[in-house]
């Protein structure tokens, strides 16, 4: 299996129009030369078509996929007006918050950041660890070793401010991917907009995170009325942000991933499946994108059984096949054992859970993400200058 396109899937882009291009392009817009993986910020800025600016505000909306926004744009007049000139960027794999925040914050894919999913197997202990809450993990610099781009901007003299939930100020994921500058906690979106406006009275860069779209989508689905309401509330505050920012401020709105609404009839449980459970010691990742860590000598047999059982509902790859396809970007040696012996990417509206390690609430989610479908992988880049 070497081509994802015939399956209707989207390959990550680590050297073009992907999430990792945004901060280097913003740096160049601010007059700071930055190079990531041998590609400089000027190239990134040209790829994204960004103008020069002395103030930049980047809003990252958790869970706002490009195709989701297009379909429900009637609830978002401010963003709808920006869609004709918007670019559809792609997330990395897996299309999930930890991996995407790592890609956004470092310019590097999960193969270098080791942020390979919602959960991962810690090779030092064999235990399952959470890459969002950072439970059970080593110090951030031992797990995620790539430079943080916000920190590099600060080193170049740029005033950097981040605003999001107060509890994220010193979280493991923030330290791993977004360390640099001043973090100002604010709980409501309105408060974060106010924080961004105040910070950009002087030249610099503001990063603003908003997570409600993802939360509502998980619990109610992105096609639900509640998701539409959340989109409308977001849109109104983004319109206010644009009005109140100083003139000539470059405003970018993007996302870490999209999502799909899962079909309950296409949900399988590893713990109760006679076909999926044998030979699988640990399931990491998430229900749409799994890392299977297998018993010795069982890897190829597990891959065959999962391929037969899931059929058209998934792409099942051996570790080296997934790496060879470039799903994780370049892969550092210390990250290789964190990637599963078998990597599974779900198609359509199917998902696989494991009730041995996942809570009933997490298994009951409607909206999920992590895989390679267009709804999950494509994210908007809306630009208002």
C-alpha positions as CSV (number, residue, x, y, z in Angstrom):
1,X,0.0,0.0,0.0
2,X,1.8,3.1,-1.2
3,X,-0.9,5.6,-2.3
4,X,-3.6,7.0,0.0
5,X,-5.4,9.1,-2.6
6,X,-7.3,6.3,-4.2
7,X,-8.8,5.5,-0.8
8,X,-10.0,9.1,-0.4
9,X,-7.4,9.8,2.3
10,X,-5.1,12.8,2.7
11,X,-1.4,12.5,3.1
12,X,0.3,14.8,5.6
13,X,2.5,17.7,4.2
14,X,5.6,18.4,6.2
15,X,7.3,20.5,3.6
16,X,4.5,22.6,2.1
17,X,1.0,23.7,3.0
18,X,0.8,22.2,6.4
19,X,0.4,23.4,10.0
20,X,4.1,23.5,10.5
21,X,4.4,26.3,7.9
22,X,2.4,28.9,9.9
23,X,4.9,30.1,12.6
24,X,7.9,30.2,10.3
25,X,5.8,32.3,7.8
26,X,4.7,34.6,10.6
27,X,8.2,35.0,11.8
28,X,9.2,36.1,8.3
29,X,6.2,38.5,8.1
30,X,7.6,40.1,11.3
31,X,11.1,40.4,9.7
32,X,12.7,37.4,11.6
33,X,14.5,34.8,9.5
34,X,13.6,31.3,10.7
35,X,14.5,27.9,9.2
36,X,12.8,24.6,10.0
37,X,14.0,21.3,8.4
38,X,16.0,23.2,5.9
39,X,13.1,25.4,4.7
40,X,13.2,29.0,5.6
41,X,10.4,31.2,6.7
42,X,10.5,33.3,3.5
43,X,9.6,30.2,1.5
44,X,6.8,29.4,4.0
45,X,5.5,33.0,3.8
46,X,5.4,32.9,0.0
47,X,3.6,29.5,0.1
48,X,1.0,30.9,2.4
49,X,0.8,34.3,0.7
50,X,1.2,36.4,3.9
51,X,2.1,40.1,3.8
52,X,4.7,41.8,6.0
53,X,3.4,43.0,9.3
54,X,4.6,44.3,12.7
55,X,1.8,42.7,14.6
56,X,0.5,39.2,14.1
57,X,-2.4,37.4,15.9
58,X,-2.7,33.6,15.3
59,X,-5.9,32.0,16.5
60,X,-5.9,28.2,16.7
61,X,-9.4,26.7,17.0
62,X,-9.4,23.1,18.3
63,X,-11.5,20.9,16.0
64,X,-12.4,23.4,13.3
65,X,-11.8,21.4,10.1
66,X,-11.8,23.2,6.8
67,X,-14.6,21.1,5.3
68,X,-16.6,21.4,8.5
69,X,-16.4,25.1,8.3
70,X,-17.4,25.1,4.6
71,X,-20.4,23.0,5.3
72,X,-21.6,25.0,8.3
73,X,-20.4,28.5,7.2
74,X,-24.0,29.8,7.3
75,X,-23.5,30.0,11.1
76,X,-20.2,32.0,10.8
77,X,-20.6,35.1,8.6
78,X,-17.2,36.6,9.5
79,X,-15.3,33.4,8.6
80,X,-17.6,32.7,5.6
81,X,-16.5,36.0,4.1
82,X,-12.8,35.0,4.4
83,X,-13.3,31.5,2.9
84,X,-13.0,32.4,-0.8
85,X,-9.4,33.5,-0.2
86,X,-8.6,30.9,2.5
87,X,-6.1,28.1,2.1
88,X,-6.9,24.5,3.2
89,X,-3.8,23.3,5.1
90,X,-3.2,19.8,6.2
91,X,-2.5,18.5,9.7
92,X,0.1,15.9,10.4
93,X,-0.6,12.3,11.3
94,X,-2.3,11.5,13.6
95,X,-4.7,14.4,13.2
96,X,-5.1,15.0,16.9
97,X,-4.3,17.8,19.3
98,X,-1.0,16.6,20.7
99,X,0.6,15.9,17.4
100,X,-0.8,19.0,15.8
101,X,0.2,21.4,18.5
102,X,3.6,19.8,18.3
103,X,3.7,20.4,14.5
104,X,2.4,24.0,14.9
105,X,4.8,24.8,17.7
106,X,8.0,23.2,16.4
107,X,7.4,22.9,12.6
108,X,8.2,19.1,13.0
109,X,6.0,16.1,12.7
110,X,5.3,13.5,15.3
111,X,8.3,11.4,14.1
112,X,10.5,14.1,15.6
113,X,8.5,15.5,18.4
114,X,7.4,12.1,19.8
115,X,3.9,13.6,20.2
116,X,2.4,10.6,18.3
117,X,-1.2,10.7,19.6
118,X,-3.6,11.3,22.5
119,X,-1.8,8.4,24.3
120,X,1.5,6.7,23.7
121,X,3.5,3.8,25.0
122,X,6.5,5.0,27.0
123,X,9.4,2.8,25.9
124,X,11.2,3.3,29.2
125,X,8.4,1.8,31.2
126,X,6.0,0.1,28.8
127,X,3.2,2.0,30.3
128,X,0.5,4.0,28.5
129,X,1.0,7.7,29.0
130,X,-1.3,10.7,28.1
131,X,0.3,13.3,25.8
132,X,-2.4,15.9,26.5
133,X,-2.5,15.7,30.3
134,X,1.1,14.6,30.4
135,X,0.3,12.0,33.0
136,X,3.1,9.5,33.6
137,X,5.6,11.2,31.4
138,X,9.2,12.1,31.7
139,X,10.3,15.8,31.8
140,X,9.2,17.5,28.6
141,X,12.7,18.1,27.2
142,X,13.5,14.4,27.4
143,X,10.3,13.5,25.5
144,X,10.0,16.4,23.0
145,X,13.5,17.5,21.9
146,X,12.9,19.9,19.0
147,X,13.3,23.7,19.4
148,X,10.1,25.6,20.2
149,X,9.4,28.3,17.6
150,X,7.8,30.8,20.0
151,X,11.0,30.6,22.1
152,X,13.1,31.3,19.0
153,X,11.0,34.3,18.2
154,X,11.5,35.6,21.7
155,X,15.3,35.1,21.3
156,X,15.1,37.3,18.2
157,X,13.5,40.1,20.2
158,X,9.8,39.6,19.3
159,X,7.3,40.2,22.0
160,X,5.3,36.9,22.2
161,X,2.1,36.4,24.2
162,X,0.0,33.3,24.4
163,X,-3.5,33.2,25.9
164,X,-5.6,30.2,26.8
165,X,-6.9,28.4,29.8
166,X,-5.0,29.2,33.0
167,X,-4.5,25.5,33.7
168,X,-2.5,25.3,30.4
169,X,0.1,27.8,31.5
170,X,2.7,25.3,32.6
171,X,1.2,22.1,31.3
172,X,3.4,19.5,29.8
173,X,2.0,20.0,26.3
174,X,2.5,23.8,26.5
175,X,6.0,23.3,27.7
176,X,6.7,20.7,25.1
177,X,5.5,22.6,22.1
178,X,4.6,26.2,22.9
179,X,7.2,27.4,25.5
180,X,8.3,31.0,24.9
181,X,7.0,34.4,25.7
182,X,4.3,35.3,28.3
183,X,1.3,33.1,28.9
184,X,-1.8,35.0,30.1
185,X,-4.5,32.7,31.4
186,X,-8.1,33.7,30.4
187,X,-11.1,31.4,30.7
188,X,-13.7,32.8,28.2
189,X,-13.1,33.5,24.6
190,X,-14.1,37.2,25.2
191,X,-11.4,37.5,27.8
192,X,-8.8,36.0,25.4
193,X,-9.9,38.4,22.7
194,X,-9.4,41.3,25.1
195,X,-6.0,39.9,26.1
196,X,-4.9,39.7,22.5
197,X,-6.0,43.2,21.7
198,X,-4.2,44.6,24.7
199,X,-1.0,42.7,23.9
200,X,-0.9,43.9,20.3
201,X,-1.1,47.6,21.2
202,X,2.7,47.1,20.8
203,X,4.3,45.2,17.9
204,X,4.7,41.4,18.4
205,X,2.9,38.1,18.0
206,X,-0.1,36.7,19.9
207,X,-1.2,33.1,19.9
208,X,-4.8,32.5,21.0
209,X,-6.2,29.0,21.6
210,X,-9.9,28.1,21.8
211,X,-11.1,24.6,22.5
212,X,-14.9,24.6,22.7
213,X,-15.5,23.6,19.1
214,X,-13.6,20.3,19.8
215,X,-15.3,19.7,23.1
216,X,-18.8,20.2,21.7
217,X,-18.0,18.2,18.6
218,X,-16.8,15.3,20.7
219,X,-19.9,15.1,22.8
220,X,-22.6,16.1,20.3
221,X,-21.1,15.8,16.9
222,X,-20.1,18.5,14.5
223,X,-23.4,18.4,12.6
224,X,-25.4,19.0,15.8
225,X,-27.2,22.3,16.6
226,X,-25.0,22.7,19.6
227,X,-21.9,22.7,17.4
228,X,-23.5,25.3,15.2
229,X,-24.1,27.5,18.2
230,X,-20.5,27.1,19.3
231,X,-19.4,28.1,15.8
232,X,-21.6,31.2,15.9
233,X,-20.3,32.3,19.2
234,X,-16.7,31.8,18.0
235,X,-17.4,33.8,14.8
236,X,-18.9,36.7,16.7
237,X,-15.8,37.0,18.9
238,X,-13.4,36.7,15.9
239,X,-15.3,39.5,14.2
240,X,-14.8,41.6,17.3
241,X,-11.2,40.7,17.5
242,X,-10.7,41.9,13.9
243,X,-12.5,45.2,14.6
244,X,-10.5,45.9,17.8
245,X,-7.0,44.9,16.7
246,X,-4.7,47.8,15.7
247,X,-4.7,48.7,12.0
248,X,-2.4,46.7,9.8
249,X,-2.4,43.7,12.3
250,X,-2.2,40.4,10.5
251,X,-4.9,38.1,11.8
252,X,-4.7,34.3,11.0
253,X,-7.4,31.8,12.0
254,X,-6.5,28.1,11.8
255,X,-7.1,24.8,13.5
256,X,-5.3,21.7,14.7
257,X,-7.6,19.1,13.1
258,X,-11.2,18.5,12.0
259,X,-13.3,15.5,13.0
260,X,-15.9,12.9,11.9
261,X,-19.1,11.8,13.5
262,X,-18.6,8.1,14.2
263,X,-21.2,5.5,13.3
264,X,-22.0,3.5,16.5
265,X,-22.6,0.4,14.3
266,X,-19.0,0.7,13.0
267,X,-17.5,0.8,16.5
268,X,-15.4,-2.2,17.6
269,X,-13.9,-3.0,21.0
270,X,-10.5,-4.7,21.1
271,X,-11.2,-6.0,24.6
272,X,-14.1,-8.1,23.4
273,X,-13.1,-9.0,19.9
274,X,-11.7,-12.4,19.3
275,X,-10.2,-11.2,16.0
276,X,-8.6,-7.9,17.3
277,X,-7.3,-8.8,20.8
278,X,-4.9,-11.7,20.3
279,X,-1.3,-10.7,20.2
280,X,-2.0,-7.0,21.1
281,X,-0.4,-6.1,24.4
282,X,-1.2,-2.4,24.3
283,X,-3.4,0.0,22.2
284,X,-2.1,3.6,22.1
285,X,-3.2,6.6,20.2
286,X,-7.0,7.1,19.8
287,X,-10.0,5.3,18.3
288,X,-9.4,6.7,14.8
289,X,-5.6,6.3,14.7
290,X,-4.0,3.5,16.8
291,X,-0.5,2.3,17.7
292,X,-0.7,-1.4,18.4
293,X,2.2,-2.7,20.5
294,X,2.3,-6.5,20.0
295,X,3.6,-9.6,21.7
296,X,7.0,-10.8,20.5
297,X,6.6,-12.7,17.2
298,X,3.0,-11.6,16.7
299,X,3.4,-8.4,14.7
300,X,2.7,-9.7,11.2
301,X,-0.1,-12.0,12.5
302,X,-1.8,-9.0,14.2
303,X,-1.5,-6.9,11.1
304,X,-3.1,-9.7,9.0
305,X,-6.0,-10.2,11.5
306,X,-6.7,-6.5,11.8
307,X,-6.6,-6.2,8.0
308,X,-9.1,-9.0,7.6
309,X,-11.4,-7.9,10.4
310,X,-11.5,-4.2,9.6
311,X,-11.4,-4.6,5.8
312,X,-12.5,-1.3,4.1
313,X,-12.9,0.4,7.5
314,X,-9.2,0.9,8.0
315,X,-5.7,1.1,6.5
316,X,-3.4,-1.3,8.5
317,X,0.3,-0.8,8.2
318,X,3.4,-2.2,9.8
319,X,5.6,0.4,11.5
320,X,8.2,0.5,8.7
321,X,5.4,0.8,6.1
322,X,3.9,3.8,8.0
323,X,7.3,5.4,8.3
324,X,8.1,4.7,4.6
325,X,4.8,6.4,3.6
326,X,6.0,9.5,5.5
327,X,2.9,9.6,7.8
328,X,5.0,10.9,10.7
329,X,7.5,12.9,8.7
330,X,11.2,12.2,9.4
331,X,11.5,9.8,12.3
332,X,14.2,10.2,15.0
333,X,15.6,7.0,16.5
334,X,14.3,7.8,20.0
335,X,10.8,8.1,18.5
336,X,10.8,4.9,16.5
337,X,9.9,2.6,19.5
338,X,7.0,5.0,20.5
339,X,5.3,4.3,17.1
340,X,3.3,1.1,17.2
341,X,4.5,-2.2,15.8
342,X,1.3,-1.8,13.7
343,X,-0.3,1.5,12.8
344,X,-4.0,1.7,12.1
345,X,-5.8,4.6,10.4
346,X,-9.6,4.4,10.2
347,X,-11.6,5.3,7.1
348,X,-15.2,6.3,6.8
349,X,-17.0,6.7,10.1
350,X,-15.5,3.6,11.8
351,X,-13.5,3.5,15.1
352,X,-11.9,1.0,17.4
353,X,-11.9,1.4,21.2
354,X,-10.3,-0.6,23.9
355,X,-12.4,-0.9,27.1
356,X,-9.4,-2.2,29.0
357,X,-7.9,1.3,29.1
358,X,-10.5,3.7,27.8
359,X,-13.3,5.1,30.0
360,X,-17.0,4.6,29.1
361,X,-17.2,8.4,28.5
362,X,-14.4,8.4,26.0
363,X,-15.8,5.4,24.2
364,X,-19.2,7.1,23.9
365,X,-17.9,10.2,22.1
366,X,-19.7,11.0,18.9
367,X,-17.1,13.2,17.2
368,X,-13.6,11.7,16.8
369,X,-10.4,12.4,14.9
370,X,-6.9,11.2,14.3
371,X,-7.1,9.6,10.9
372,X,-6.4,10.6,7.3
373,X,-9.9,11.5,6.0
374,X,-10.4,15.0,4.5
375,X,-12.7,16.0,7.3
376,X,-10.0,15.2,9.9
377,X,-6.9,16.3,8.0
378,X,-7.8,19.6,6.2
379,X,-7.8,22.7,8.4
380,X,-8.5,26.3,7.3
381,X,-6.0,29.2,7.2
382,X,-8.2,32.3,7.2
383,X,-6.3,35.6,6.7
384,X,-7.5,39.1,7.5
385,X,-4.9,41.8,7.0
